[in-house]
């Protein structure tokens, strides 16, 4: 596990890619939005 963490850190240091970070952030935002939609659907269904 320690080796993996060290490797990913060095790769991140070698390649400072803001685009990749932004893409990952956007994906997480989309996933969270989908989760919220599903939760709202469950809530409204439970209230009915």
Buried (B, 14 or more C-beta within 10 A) or exposed (E): EEEEEEEEEEEEEEEEEEEEEEEEEEEEEEEEEEEEEEEEEEEEEEEE
